[in-house]
Amino acid sequence: MKNNISIVLVLLTSMTILLSSCELVGDIFQAGMGFGIFIMLAVIVGIVALVARIGKK
C-alpha cells in the first residue's frame, strides 16, 4: 500500500512540473509573437520613411 501511494505522489508531482512548463513555453511564445509583430511594424515604418525621403529628392 505504501508503494502505491508513493507512485501516485511521484506521478502527480511529475504532472504538475510538466504541465507548468508547458504553460511557461506558451507564455514565452506569446511574448515572442508580440515582439515579432512590433519589430515587423518598425521595419515597415522604416521602409516607408526611407521611400518618402528618397521620393522628396
KAWO-V938896 format. One record per residue. N is the residue number from 1. OMEGA is omega in whole degrees, 0 to 359 (* if undefined). NEAR is the number of other ideal C-beta (glycine too) atoms within 12 Angstrom. D_FIRST is the distance of its C-alpha to the first C-alpha in Angstrom with 1 decimal. Layout:
BEGIN
N	OMEGA	NEAR	D_FIRST
N	OMEGA	NEAR	D_FIRST
END
This chain:
BEGIN
1	179	7	0.0
2	182	8	3.8
3	179	9	5.4
4	180	10	5.3
5	180	11	6.5
6	178	12	8.9
7	179	13	10.1
8	179	14	10.9
9	178	14	12.6
10	179	14	14.5
11	179	14	15.6
12	178	14	16.8
13	179	14	18.6
14	180	14	20.2
15	179	14	21.4
16	180	14	22.9
17	182	14	24.8
18	181	14	26.0
19	179	14	27.2
20	178	14	29.0
21	175	14	30.8
22	178	14	32.0
23	178	14	33.5
24	179	14	35.1
25	177	14	36.7
26	178	14	38.0
27	179	14	39.6
28	179	14	41.2
29	179	14	42.6
30	178	14	43.9
31	179	14	45.6
32	179	14	47.0
33	178	14	48.5
34	179	14	50.2
35	179	14	51.6
36	177	14	52.8
37	178	14	54.6
38	180	14	56.3
39	180	14	57.5
40	178	14	58.8
41	178	14	60.7
42	179	14	62.1
43	180	14	63.3
44	178	14	64.9
45	178	14	66.7
46	179	14	67.9
47	179	14	69.3
48	178	14	71.1
49	180	14	72.6
50	179	14	73.7
51	179	13	75.3
52	180	12	77.0
53	179	11	78.3
54	181	10	79.7
55	180	9	81.2
56	184	8	83.3
57	*	7	85.1
END
